[in-house]
Amino acid sequence: MANDPDTKNPVLLIAQLRAHLVSGASFDLLPIKHEQDVKSEVESLVQSWAESGFLVHGRFIYPWQQVKQVEVTQVEEIPLEIAHKRYEELYAAERARTQEDFWRTRQKTVKEEKEKK
């Protein structure tokens, strides 16, 4: 159990999520963290997305009716001091991937504009 009072080293629970679309496409979402109850945190987040009607991933916005399911692919229990560093690394990797996608799309857009002229 996470953060058991008898345990000397507190832990952080990190859930990895994957969204599956009706089209058959799927992609990993940013990880969710919680010190005690990551399941409730994930359920709350998915409910919030459903209520908003949208799932945002990077620069893409998907209407909720296009989302077939959100799957928890892995839950890690990591000592707190290691978890914060790992969590930052996961976010950094996602930010880098998003930025790379942006520049790739931007370059394609600029190239298409030049071709039109």
Summary of the structure (lengths in Angstrom):
residues: 117
radius of gyration: 18.0
end to end distance: 62.9
largest distance: 70.0
contacts: 287
relative contact order: 0.19
helix: 47%
strand: 35%
